[in-house]
């Protein structure tokens, strides 16, 4: 990536130079994922959890024609409060930069920037995937494509519940992306501990996951890794209840002729309302939980041996 567009804050650059652990954090959860002021609270909380786990947090966003790796508190507040923040993925990163717009990075864009900066680990809530009805709409998130391009390990609570999980798993398999469960062989589904799908691989400690990541990149396999971490049990919602609420939400969206990019925000808002706010509570809890795990894995990875050289696929 051309360095004229990339600003890496000194604390983060120093950590990278000294081979110390850094964890990337996306910014769409701040601008589009959570309501104000929950977004500010969780953004600060995730950074704190990463630090408590022994790593340096690097929240990423687009400001005034620059990709900034390591947003400060004032810049994060700007993303949290501004009504005109653009959701940035690979396809629109250039227009947003050229037009000097305010942009928040999705999973795909955060992976791209992390790989360019040399950051190996990234914590988020859930990943995008194959949308329900994609056989008619071809609606497939760019997140899945980026996993095949960027050598970054992503810690999340699984695919978002509104997605077609079986088809999402198929696409990840085709892209050669290892999916590693943390503490369980059951694939979580964001709000729920168990999606009903069993994983081929799981690990019980951050060190095990760090070693899997090291082996993956030493081979070298240039794809990313997906590390799925169940939401905290005290906040999780049974998958059958979520599925029932989702069916209601999908029916409501069809009746109101909601389509395209407006569908997912509508579904998430509907779920929060009909669950009495429980989906928002589990979302906040799993974000903090994932930040802690990502920090622990990154710390174990850099504590062991000299890391393998970052692969640099053509972009």
Secondary structure as GFF3:
##gff-version 3
##sequence-region A 1 315
A	DSSP	three_ten_helix	3	5	.	.	.	ID=ss1
A	DSSP	beta_strand	6	8	.	.	.	ID=ss2
A	DSSP	alpha_helix	10	17	.	.	.	ID=ss3
A	DSSP	beta_strand	22	25	.	.	.	ID=ss4
A	DSSP	alpha_helix	28	28	.	.	.	ID=ss5
A	DSSP	pi_helix	29	33	.	.	.	ID=ss6
A	DSSP	alpha_helix	38	52	.	.	.	ID=ss7
A	DSSP	beta_strand	56	63	.	.	.	ID=ss8
A	DSSP	beta_strand	66	69	.	.	.	ID=ss9
A	DSSP	alpha_helix	73	81	.	.	.	ID=ss10
A	DSSP	beta_strand	86	88	.	.	.	ID=ss11
A	DSSP	three_ten_helix	90	92	.	.	.	ID=ss12
A	DSSP	alpha_helix	93	98	.	.	.	ID=ss13
A	DSSP	beta_strand	103	105	.	.	.	ID=ss14
A	DSSP	alpha_helix	107	117	.	.	.	ID=ss15
A	DSSP	beta_strand	121	123	.	.	.	ID=ss16
A	DSSP	alpha_helix	134	137	.	.	.	ID=ss17
A	DSSP	alpha_helix	142	147	.	.	.	ID=ss18
A	DSSP	beta_strand	153	156	.	.	.	ID=ss19
A	DSSP	alpha_helix	165	174	.	.	.	ID=ss20
A	DSSP	beta_strand	178	182	.	.	.	ID=ss21
A	DSSP	beta_strand	201	203	.	.	.	ID=ss22
A	DSSP	alpha_helix	206	218	.	.	.	ID=ss23
A	DSSP	beta_strand	225	229	.	.	.	ID=ss24
A	DSSP	alpha_helix	239	255	.	.	.	ID=ss25
A	DSSP	alpha_helix	262	274	.	.	.	ID=ss26
A	DSSP	alpha_helix	278	304	.	.	.	ID=ss27
###
